[in-house]
């Protein structure tokens, strides 16, 4: 149970990291 929650949290963190990185890159490219 805890292992599954940890894996889900890790995936969500990675997704947030990737989206924030791509959004930041596109934001820089827009300028």
Secondary structure, 3 states (H helix, E strand, C coil): CHHHHHHHHHHHHHHHHHHHHHHHHHHHHHC
